[in-house]
Structures are given as C-alpha cells and as structure tokens.
Amino acid sequence: MLIDTYGRVATDLRVSLTDKCNLRCTYCMPEEGLQWLSKTDLLSDDEIVRLVRVAVTDLGVTEVRFTGGEPLLRPGLVSIVERCAALEPRPRMSLTTNGIGLKRTASALKAAGLDRVNVSLDTLRPDVFKTLTRRDRHKDVLEGLEAAREAGLTPVKVNSVLMPGLNADEAPELLAWAVENSYELRFIEQMPLDAQHGWKRDGMITAGDILASLRTRFALTAEDDEERGSAPAERWTVDGGPHRVGVIASVTRPFCRACDRTRLTADGQVRTCLFAREETDLRGALRSGAPDEEIARIWKLAMWGKKAGSGLDDPAFLQPDRPMSAIGG
C-alpha cells in the first residue's frame, strides 16, 4: 500500500493524460506562451495503463480519476478507460473535464467502463464564460453536461470557481440550476495554480463567502464528518435534501490530515500533493526496463515522504513552478 509517515493511505490516483487544454481559464493558464510537453515526454497509452495496473494490483489503489489539461483531448482516452476497467480488482473510474467534446464521447466512455464525470463550469452567463475562459464555448459545455447525464455518468458533478468582479455573485444561481438539472455542485476556492502567478489571497472568494451567499436563498444542513470521510468537499443538504452542495476549501479550511490521494503527471512523475515542489520519476524507470516490483518500490518510497500539509495555510505560500495543466487537477 501507499502509506506515509503520518499514517495516511493513498487509495485515490489522479492521472493527468495531457498538459494541453482547449480553454484558457484565467485562474489556470495565460492566453498564450506556454510551452507544451513533447510527444516523447508524455506517457504512452501502454505506459499509463501499466502504471494504473501497478497502482491497482500492487499498491491498493481503488479509485482512478483521469484529468488533464483536458483529458478529452487524449486520442486514446476511450481505450485507456476500457483497459483499466478490465483490471482485477476493477477500480472505480471518473473523469475531470471542461465538458467540451463530452457530447460526442459520453456514450463511448460509459460503454468503456467510466463511472462518472466532474465538469468544470464557473458561470451560467455566456459572456462571463467567454471572459473567464477566453473562448466562446459555453453552449458546448452545457450540451456536454446533458450528454453525460443521459449516458449515465452519474452523479454528474459540476465544479465552479468564483472570481471577484466576474462571477462572485452567481453562487445561488448556480445552485438553483444544479438542483433543477440533478447535478451535484461543488464550489472550489481559487488556488495558486496559475502559470502567470496572478493569484492573491487578499480578495479571494472564500468558503465562508460562498456559504453566506447560498444561505440568502437556501437552507443548508451540514453533513457530518464521518459521512465526509477523506473527500475534499465539505457537503450540505439543500432545503432538506435530497440535493447536496459541496465546498472544497483548500486555502481556508485545508483537509490534508485526511488526504488519500497520489498523483501521476502527464510525463510520468509522482506528486504526493497538488502543491508539492518535488516529483519522483516513474517514466525513467519504465523506459529503462524496470519490473513492476521496482516501479511499486519507487512509488512507495515517494509517498512515504509525503509532507503533513500543502502549505496553503501559510500566508507566505508561493505558487508551484509547474502550471496546473502539467500536473492534473
């Protein structure tokens, strides 16, 4: 198993399939100028499936989340999902996506074995969407969400980031829409993951701000800690249920003590935390002919050294050097 010195066991693997994205969200990357990974630097489909197999069969991983960049841009995505679904024991599999292209691929992903999706959508207003993402694709995301729900990739979770001066007032509107469409909405505090280092703690929309805004329209009942488990989102039932809303407060309410995640970057590096400065190379071991046992040993050693926290609760925290698109959300 993947255990660290604080007794936490990683059973949830996040796999970045590409560093590329077809949006340019202001809180993630600049509009232009990023240098993408070369094809030879990226893990191949076979290498991804092998590392997932080692994680599942040798290291106790039970959940696999495919991320990016934008994972729907990975040509071999459906095949990767299908091959991972054939593993014994079979991991539960999900996908984090911006939703563009999901209308076209939702049914195929479900047939391949994908269980559910998380779709990023920060606003219900097309003009604000264009400002936030620098692309005019709002309709495509809405259609992708509908396709995911119809294909049975449920529960469909919607991830929203609120930004001062743009969509900060939209929390109640987003929740009403999510309830109406049977999506599970999760607000995420803006994190320092932008390549242009524009994030500032002062003025960010906090979990407290979000909840105060939601309570102007809805009655929220907190889920107990035991039901939450290791999930990053604190959740509340809405108006007595059954609908729920979550808030991932990575900055103001860190949840590191219950973390059960390990991360694999698109170029084959293990990251023990989204905000870690250090990475451990698995791609080199793979390509040098290392057996599965050696891959597992390197991975275990990396996770053993995981730090107690992310450091985000330190006011002096500085952003990681690698942009989010290269790491995986």
C-alpha positions as CSV (number, residue, x, y, z in Angstrom):
1,M,0.0,0.0,0.0
2,L,0.9,3.7,-0.4
3,I,1.3,4.8,3.2
4,D,3.1,7.9,4.5
5,T,4.8,8.7,7.8
6,Y,1.6,10.2,9.2
7,G,-0.4,7.0,8.7
8,R,-2.4,8.3,5.7
9,V,-3.0,5.6,3.0
10,A,-3.4,6.7,-0.7
11,T,-6.1,4.8,-2.4
12,D,-7.2,7.5,-4.9
13,L,-5.0,8.0,-8.0
14,R,-5.3,11.1,-10.2
15,V,-3.8,10.6,-13.7
16,S,-3.1,13.6,-15.9
17,L,-3.4,12.4,-19.5
18,T,-2.2,15.6,-21.2
19,D,-1.0,19.1,-20.4
20,K,-3.0,20.6,-23.3
21,C,-6.4,22.3,-23.0
22,N,-8.9,23.9,-25.4
23,L,-9.8,26.6,-22.9
24,R,-7.5,29.3,-21.3
25,C,-9.2,29.9,-17.9
26,T,-7.7,33.0,-16.3
27,Y,-7.1,31.2,-13.0
28,C,-5.2,28.3,-14.7
29,M,-3.0,29.5,-17.6
30,P,-2.1,32.5,-19.7
31,E,-3.8,33.0,-23.0
32,E,-0.7,32.1,-24.9
33,G,3.0,31.4,-24.4
34,L,3.0,28.1,-22.5
35,Q,5.5,25.5,-23.8
36,W,3.7,22.2,-24.1
37,L,5.3,18.8,-23.4
38,S,6.7,17.0,-26.4
39,K,5.1,13.7,-27.5
40,T,8.1,11.8,-26.4
41,D,7.9,13.3,-22.9
42,L,4.3,12.2,-22.5
43,L,3.5,8.8,-21.2
44,S,2.2,6.5,-23.9
45,D,-1.2,4.7,-23.6
46,D,0.6,1.5,-22.7
47,E,2.7,3.2,-20.0
48,I,-0.4,4.8,-18.5
49,V,-2.3,1.5,-18.3
50,R,0.8,-0.2,-16.8
51,L,1.2,2.4,-14.1
52,V,-2.5,2.2,-13.3
53,R,-2.3,-1.6,-13.1
54,V,0.7,-1.4,-10.7
55,A,-1.2,1.1,-8.6
56,V,-4.4,-1.1,-8.5
57,T,-3.0,-4.6,-8.3
58,D,0.2,-3.9,-6.2
59,L,-0.4,-0.7,-4.2
60,G,-4.0,-0.8,-3.1
61,V,-5.5,2.0,-5.3
62,T,-9.3,1.7,-5.6
63,E,-10.2,5.0,-7.3
64,V,-8.7,6.4,-10.6
65,R,-9.5,9.9,-11.8
66,F,-8.4,10.9,-15.3
67,T,-7.5,14.6,-15.6
68,G,-5.5,17.0,-17.8
69,G,-5.1,19.6,-19.0
70,E,-8.2,18.5,-20.8
71,P,-8.4,14.6,-20.9
72,L,-10.9,14.5,-23.7
73,L,-8.0,15.8,-26.0
74,R,-6.2,12.5,-25.4
75,P,-6.7,10.4,-28.6
76,G,-6.5,7.1,-26.8
77,L,-8.8,8.0,-23.9
78,V,-11.6,5.5,-24.5
79,S,-9.2,2.7,-25.0
80,I,-7.3,3.6,-21.8
81,V,-10.6,3.6,-19.8
82,E,-11.6,0.3,-21.3
83,R,-8.3,-1.3,-20.5
84,C,-8.3,0.0,-16.9
85,A,-11.8,-1.2,-16.5
86,A,-10.6,-4.7,-17.2
87,L,-8.2,-4.7,-14.3
88,E,-8.7,-7.0,-11.3
89,P,-9.8,-5.7,-8.9
90,R,-11.6,-3.2,-11.0
91,P,-11.1,0.4,-9.9
92,R,-13.9,2.9,-9.8
93,M,-13.1,5.5,-12.5
94,S,-14.0,9.1,-13.1
95,L,-13.0,11.9,-15.4
96,T,-12.5,15.7,-14.7
97,T,-13.2,17.6,-17.9
98,N,-14.2,21.1,-19.1
99,G,-17.1,19.4,-20.9
100,I,-16.2,20.4,-24.4
101,G,-16.3,17.3,-26.5
102,L,-18.3,15.4,-23.9
103,K,-21.5,15.4,-26.0
104,R,-19.6,13.4,-28.6
105,T,-17.8,11.0,-26.3
106,A,-20.0,10.4,-23.2
107,S,-21.7,7.3,-24.5
108,A,-18.5,5.7,-25.6
109,L,-16.8,6.5,-22.3
110,K,-19.7,4.9,-20.4
111,A,-19.6,1.8,-22.6
112,A,-15.8,1.6,-22.0
113,G,-16.4,1.5,-18.2
114,L,-16.2,5.1,-17.0
115,D,-18.4,5.5,-13.9
116,R,-18.9,9.3,-13.7
117,V,-17.6,12.8,-14.6
118,N,-16.8,16.1,-13.0
119,V,-17.3,19.0,-15.3
120,S,-15.9,22.5,-14.8
121,L,-18.4,25.3,-15.2
122,D,-18.0,28.6,-13.4
123,T,-20.9,30.6,-14.8
124,L,-24.3,30.4,-16.4
125,R,-23.7,33.6,-18.3
126,P,-22.1,33.1,-21.8
127,D,-20.4,36.5,-21.8
128,V,-18.8,35.8,-18.4
129,F,-17.8,32.4,-19.6
130,K,-16.0,33.9,-22.6
131,T,-14.2,36.4,-20.3
132,L,-13.2,33.6,-17.8
133,T,-12.1,31.0,-20.4
134,R,-11.1,33.3,-23.3
135,R,-13.2,31.0,-25.5
136,D,-16.8,31.1,-26.7
137,R,-17.8,27.5,-25.8
138,H,-20.5,27.9,-23.1
139,K,-23.1,26.1,-25.1
140,D,-20.8,23.1,-25.7
141,V,-20.2,22.7,-22.0
142,L,-24.0,22.7,-21.3
143,E,-24.6,20.1,-24.0
144,G,-21.7,18.0,-22.7
145,L,-23.3,18.0,-19.2
146,E,-26.6,16.9,-20.6
147,A,-25.0,14.1,-22.6
148,A,-23.1,12.9,-19.5
149,R,-26.3,12.7,-17.5
150,E,-28.2,10.9,-20.3
151,A,-25.3,8.4,-20.7
152,G,-25.5,7.5,-17.1
153,L,-22.2,9.0,-16.0
154,T,-23.7,9.9,-12.7
155,P,-23.6,11.6,-10.3
156,V,-22.6,14.3,-12.6
157,K,-20.6,16.8,-10.5
158,V,-20.1,20.4,-11.5
159,N,-17.0,22.2,-10.3
160,S,-17.2,26.0,-10.0
161,V,-14.6,28.6,-9.1
162,L,-15.9,32.1,-8.1
163,M,-13.7,35.1,-9.0
164,P,-14.0,38.6,-7.7
165,G,-15.5,41.0,-10.2
166,L,-16.6,38.3,-12.6
167,N,-18.9,35.7,-11.2
168,A,-18.7,36.2,-7.4
169,D,-22.5,36.8,-7.2
170,E,-23.5,33.6,-9.0
171,A,-23.4,31.0,-6.2
172,P,-27.2,30.9,-5.6
173,E,-28.0,31.0,-9.3
174,L,-25.6,28.1,-10.0
175,L,-27.0,26.0,-7.1
176,A,-30.7,26.6,-8.3
177,W,-29.6,25.5,-11.8
178,A,-27.8,22.4,-10.5
179,V,-30.8,21.3,-8.4
180,E,-33.1,21.7,-11.3
181,N,-30.9,19.6,-13.6
182,S,-29.9,17.0,-10.9
183,Y,-26.2,17.9,-10.9
184,E,-24.1,17.9,-7.8
185,L,-22.5,21.3,-7.5
186,R,-19.1,21.8,-5.8
187,F,-17.5,25.2,-5.3
188,I,-13.7,25.3,-5.2
189,E,-11.8,28.1,-3.6
190,Q,-9.4,29.7,-6.2
191,M,-6.0,28.2,-5.6
192,P,-2.5,29.4,-6.6
193,L,-2.1,27.2,-9.7
194,D,-2.0,29.8,-12.4
195,A,1.2,29.8,-14.5
196,Q,1.2,33.6,-14.6
197,H,1.3,33.8,-10.8
198,G,-1.7,36.2,-10.6
199,W,-3.3,34.6,-7.6
200,K,-3.7,36.7,-4.5
201,R,-5.0,35.6,-1.1
202,D,-6.5,39.0,-0.4
203,G,-9.8,39.4,-2.1
204,M,-10.3,35.7,-3.0
205,I,-13.9,34.3,-2.6
206,T,-13.7,32.1,0.5
207,A,-15.8,29.1,1.6
208,G,-17.4,31.4,4.2
209,D,-18.3,33.9,1.5
210,I,-19.8,31.2,-0.7
211,L,-21.9,29.7,2.1
212,A,-23.1,33.1,3.2
213,S,-24.3,33.8,-0.3
214,L,-26.0,30.4,-0.7
215,R,-27.9,30.9,2.6
216,T,-29.6,34.0,1.3
217,R,-31.7,31.6,-0.8
218,F,-31.3,28.1,0.5
219,A,-31.4,26.3,3.9
220,L,-28.2,24.3,4.2
221,T,-27.7,21.3,6.6
222,A,-24.1,20.2,7.2
223,E,-23.1,16.6,6.5
224,D,-21.3,15.0,9.5
225,D,-17.5,14.4,9.4
226,E,-17.9,10.6,9.3
227,E,-20.0,10.7,6.2
228,R,-17.4,13.0,4.5
229,G,-14.5,10.6,5.2
230,S,-11.5,11.6,3.0
231,A,-13.5,13.6,0.4
232,P,-12.1,17.0,-0.2
233,A,-15.5,18.6,-0.3
234,E,-17.5,19.6,2.8
235,R,-21.1,19.0,1.9
236,W,-24.5,20.3,2.8
237,T,-28.0,19.1,2.0
238,V,-30.1,21.7,0.3
239,D,-33.5,22.6,1.6
240,G,-33.8,19.3,3.5
241,G,-32.5,17.2,0.6
242,P,-32.0,15.1,-1.4
243,H,-29.8,17.5,-3.3
244,R,-26.4,18.4,-1.9
245,V,-23.8,21.1,-2.5
246,G,-20.1,20.9,-1.7
247,V,-17.3,23.4,-1.0
248,I,-13.7,22.5,-1.4
249,A,-11.9,25.0,0.8
250,S,-8.2,24.1,0.0
251,V,-7.0,27.6,1.1
252,T,-9.1,28.5,4.2
253,R,-10.0,25.0,5.5
254,P,-7.2,22.6,4.5
255,F,-8.1,18.9,4.7
256,C,-4.6,17.4,4.5
257,R,-5.0,15.2,7.5
258,A,-7.5,13.0,5.7
259,C,-5.8,13.1,2.2
260,D,-5.9,9.8,0.4
261,R,-4.6,10.9,-3.0
262,T,-1.5,10.2,-5.1
263,R,-0.9,11.9,-8.4
264,L,0.7,11.0,-11.7
265,T,1.6,13.8,-14.1
266,A,1.3,13.6,-17.9
267,D,5.1,13.0,-18.2
268,G,5.2,10.2,-15.6
269,Q,6.1,11.9,-12.4
270,V,4.6,11.0,-9.0
271,R,3.4,14.0,-7.0
272,T,2.4,13.4,-3.4
273,C,0.3,16.6,-3.3
274,L,-1.1,19.0,-5.9
275,F,1.1,21.7,-4.4
276,A,4.3,19.6,-3.9
277,R,7.6,21.0,-5.1
278,E,9.2,17.7,-5.5
279,E,8.4,14.9,-8.0
280,T,9.6,11.3,-8.3
281,D,10.3,10.0,-11.8
282,L,8.5,6.8,-12.9
283,R,8.8,7.3,-16.6
284,G,12.6,6.8,-16.5
285,A,12.2,3.6,-14.6
286,L,9.5,2.4,-17.0
287,R,11.6,3.1,-20.1
288,S,14.8,1.6,-18.6
289,G,13.0,-1.8,-18.3
290,A,12.3,-1.8,-14.5
291,P,9.9,-4.6,-13.5
292,D,6.6,-3.8,-11.8
293,E,8.1,-4.6,-8.4
294,E,10.7,-1.8,-8.8
295,I,8.1,0.7,-10.0
296,A,6.0,-0.1,-6.9
297,R,9.0,0.3,-4.7
298,I,9.8,3.7,-6.1
299,W,6.2,4.8,-5.8
300,K,6.0,3.6,-2.1
301,L,9.2,5.5,-1.3
302,A,7.8,8.7,-2.8
303,M,4.6,8.5,-0.8
304,W,6.4,7.7,2.4
305,G,8.0,11.1,2.2
306,K,4.7,13.0,1.8
307,K,4.6,16.2,3.9
308,A,2.0,16.8,6.6
309,G,0.2,19.6,4.7
310,S,0.1,21.5,1.4
311,G,1.4,24.8,2.9
312,L,-1.6,26.7,1.5
313,D,-2.5,27.8,5.0
314,D,0.8,29.6,5.2
315,P,0.3,33.3,4.2
316,A,3.8,33.2,2.7
317,F,3.0,30.4,0.3
318,L,4.4,30.8,-3.2
319,Q,2.9,29.2,-6.2
320,P,4.4,26.0,-7.7
321,D,6.6,26.3,-10.7
322,R,4.6,23.9,-12.8
323,P,1.3,25.1,-14.2
324,M,-1.8,23.2,-13.3
325,S,-2.2,21.9,-16.8
326,A,1.0,19.9,-16.5
327,I,0.1,18.5,-13.1
328,G,-3.6,17.5,-13.2
329,G,-6.3,18.8,-11.0
